[in-house]
Amino acid sequence: MTTLGRRSSTFTRLLRHGFTDPSAAERLLESAELAPIRNDPVLLEALGATADPDLALQGLVRLLEAQPEDTPRRELLDTLIAAKPLRDRLLGVLGASAALGDHLARHPRDWHALVMYEPRDLHPGVEEFERGLAEATDPVALRVAYRRCLLSIAARDVCGTTDLAQTAAELADLATATLRAALAIASAAAPDDAALCRLAVIAMGKCGGHELNYVSDVDVIFVGEAAEGADEGKAVRAATKLAAHMMRICSETTVEGSIWPVDANLRPEGRNGPLVRTLASHLAYYQRWAKTWEFQALLKARPVAGDLALGAEYVDALEPLVWKVAERENFVTDVQKMRRRVVENIPVTEIDRELKLAPGGLRDVEFAVQLLQLVHGRADTSLRSGTTLVALEALAAGGYVGREDAARLDDAYRFLRTMEHRIQLYRLRRTHLVPVEEADLRRLGRSMGLRTDPVAELNREWKRHATVVRRLHEKLFYRPLLDAVAQLAPGETRLSPQAARERLVALGYIDPAAALRHIEALASGVTRKAAIQRTLLPVLLGWFADSADPDAGLLNFRKVSDALGKTPWYLRLLRDEGAAAENLARVLSAGRLAPDLLMRAPEAVALLGDGDGGSGLEPRERAHLDQEILAAVGRADDADQAVTFARGVRRRELFRTAAFDIVGSYGTETQPVEADQGALVDRVGGAVSDLTAATLAGTLRAVVRAGWGDTLPTRFAVIGMGRFGGHELGYGSDADVLFVHEPREGVPEREASEAANKVVSEMRRLLQVASSDPPLLIDADLRPEGKSGPLVRSLNSYEAYYRRWSLVWESQALLRAEPVAGDEELGRRFIELIDPLRYPAEGLGDDAVREIRRLKARMESERLPRGADPTLHTKLGRGGLSDVEWTVQLMQLQHGWAEPGLRTTRTRAGLAAACAAELISVEDASILDEAWVLATRVRNAVMLVRGRAGDTFPSDPRELAAVGRYLGYGPGHVGDMLDDYRRTTRRARGVVDVLFYGA
């Protein structure tokens, strides 16, 4: 019983001290090696203070077992109990790192590296580490010596003797000493090569920034020059051999493992470029070919090994180029795009565990700091540090970042980097993924001082800091712009006007002075409105900068805010509804059309909110539009008032559709870019067509009520033609229509005709009256006899004309005819009348086919505007809308009588039906569909950007860039957009030549 009681007591004590496997721990404590100190309370207390007491105890027993004889074992035990510094260091390392425990078991005398506790040992530098590696003359000995030095760094780290920044600096200094030792070994192996050249090793990345991880690639660049009297070519070849050997010494796996990979891929041309270049060659490359990210990488360049004088020459030569990079066009966009690309490449299964690269991770902090350094470092040399935390402190001191924001970011960065260190320290493996196993998370949490509930506390703190980073890293760039023009808290340093202008120019603002005035007007003051604006603006400015015209976005936002700023819901909507603010930013900076529509009735900004389940921007169905417009018409006092309301609904719904289109094309943080661009085109075309039809229906009802009460003397229908009938209207399209009527029983033909003509005349007048709403132009030129014929015909008149006089082009035009408003029965009978014309039995004869081809060729030669580039004209150009539509319509005229699927007014549906009927191959159908969708999107984009319709790409560079942004092309890729358009339409024209012209 005594034994059981004693065992139970030990078991309980072990649990209390943090052991997770008390039974195994008891067995280890009973081992002979621990007999002299087994009952010493100091041991259990010290083990319980480690990150993983079980791992620490296991490592201690292995270390004792590895001692060669009793004397050194007794020495270790005595020192362990008597010397608290050693006890804390040794057990702290054993409880945090299984890999270093393995090293001590292989090299049992290395525990002596932890005994010394003199002040000079607390913060060693490169010289101290060089002494520690001095006796290593081969790769294996170098690895052993490296791990011995690493032991002391890890011990100071886990015991809290050094903080994160000091630990990272020591790791970088150890890497520097190791590179020097490796180069010395390589030089000793090839003295002739060493004599021929001067070789400088430039540290990049975290090593260059003096902020290295426990396990990380050590990024380097090599610079070589000929020794005095040596041939340059031979010298560079010799330097290349030395550099390659040095890299192998560090990277290759031996019986003692490897140290870390040495990565030279940041050099000019990356893996495809020479490993070693002369200084002149480096300079020539960076002056002519280097991309923005390469200059960003040079922020951390630091000579560390080899010929340090040559390394200093390299840094001095390239430094002026680094600080000019912010002057590059699209500089900020390039940097931000690279950051987004990094995030997009993270595997979906890892993004929630990714500590470094995921949103809210370490890379967000580093990118934000580097971006600010590059913008302001040219004028302020205090910002030119390669160390992230040092640079962040300098940015705060100079007013480039708010002090509070900088402090919170510093705290988050230290926490996340410490997590990264502890994760890597356990196995000494390069990883940035947070573990998933409970035991690993527990060890990680305890290693960071979280002892009450390590796993829960760790996850809570990790997510909290990641959220801070995610929220701050964007506004970090923009918030000081507000401070530059607003009252600051006591002690804050203001961003100078010049620095604010530099930052705005870097963001793409053409008129930074005007932008600062807008910011001041929006954010100054002590009102609640100004306070909310100060919260919103840092994020909005970033979204504006992501567009082709940030100046317009900010100006439009000021106009909307001036109009709605006093309403209680406006700023609350932007602040509280996740989608509203970003949707508004996208819409206001995408071009002129949507902002113009919004400015006429700013309350429509409410549509940009999340709505019912996020559907606020979804275009409304025709039935809903009819219901709203017809109800309002019924309440109106007269036709003018009724149509004014109908046009107001049309303006609001045009804005909704334009916003839906823009957000779908640009994408937002919560809603990706619409993957199916054809579906987006169909939605927009259908929405604008339904809206036009509902407006016409409401106007018709208003005119009839005002002139004749409930019943017009003649039945009346509006037939949509062209793009209107095909549900393919663009934002700037006229409404192509035919008007048809049929006298009611007992009404004379003349009276009925006069009434119908009055209706048409009044509809056209009301829909074009000058007002704040855009006019709706009605085009009836496709009627029989064109402009020379009557505007309205009776059904019998249409029947007589088509029976006697109809031409083949009219049959083709009628392929798009579809009733859109008015008497449904009359509309159906009109369609029955024209079906034999547009789907002629047995198809078209040869003469009719030749006539259609002749008309098409004539149109191409005569109607293309003078000076227009036929390869870029979306309507009449090569492979454009006309080519595709006429090809589809020819198949409909020839085969519609036999293939019911071809009896549609819609181009894409007709093309799909032709493919299903095997009238066109799947490949050719896909080529035509792609060209038609692209040309339609270009037309929509031109209207959205310029605010007026156009069939060609804009000539203004900013407008052209905005069209490119809508089509998914980033800054600087306008040429790619035009090339892609030409390529797509050229392929389409090849299909048209075969199918339409029979070439």
ABEGO torsion letter per residue (X at the ends): XAAAAAAAAAAAAAAAAGBABAAAAAAAAABAAAAAAAABAAAAAAAAABABAAAAAAAAAAAAAABABAAAAAAAAAAAAABAAAAAAAAAAAAABAAAAAAAAABAAAAAAAABABAAAABBBAAAAAAAAAABABAAAAAAAAAAAAAAAAAAAAAGABBAAAAAAAAAAAAAAAAAAAAAAAAAABAAAAAABBBBBBBBEAAAAGBBBABBBBBBBBBBBBBBGBBAAAAAAAAAAAAAAAAAAAABBBAAEBABBBBAAABBGEAABBABBBAAAAAAAAAAABBAAAAAAAAABBBABEBAAAAAAAAAAAAAAAAAAAABBGAAAAAAAAAAAAAAABBAAAAAABAAABBGBAAAAAAAAAAAAAAAAAABAAABBABAAAAAAAAAAAGABBAAAAAAAAAAAAAAAAAAAAAAAAAGBBBABBBABAAAAAAAAAAAGBAABAAAAAAAAAAAAAAAAAAAAAAAAAAAAAAAABBBBBGBBBBBAAAAAAAAAAAGBABAAAAAAAAAAAABEABAAAAAAAAAAAAAAAAAAABABAAAAAAAAAAAAAAAAABAAAAAAAAABAAAAAAAAAAAAAEAAAAAAAAABAAAAAAABAEBGGAAABBBBAAAAAAAAAAAAAABABAAAAAAAAAAAAAAAAAAAAAAAAAAAAEBAABBBBABAAAAAAAAAAAAAAAAAAAAAAAAAAAAAAAAEABBABBBBBBBBEAAAAGABBAABBBBBBBBBBBBBGBBAAAAAAAAAAAAAAAAAAAABBBABBBBBBBAAABBGEAABBABBBAAAAAAAAAAABBAAAAAAAAABBBABEBAAAAAAAAAAAAAAABBBGEBBAAAAAAAAAAAAAAAAAABBBGBBAAABAAABBGBAAAAAAAAAAAAAAAAAABAAABBABAAAAAAAAAAAGABBAAAAAAAAAAAAAAAAAAAAAAAAAGBBBABBBABAAAAAAAAAAAGBBBGAAAAAAAAAAAAAAAAAAAAAAAAAGX
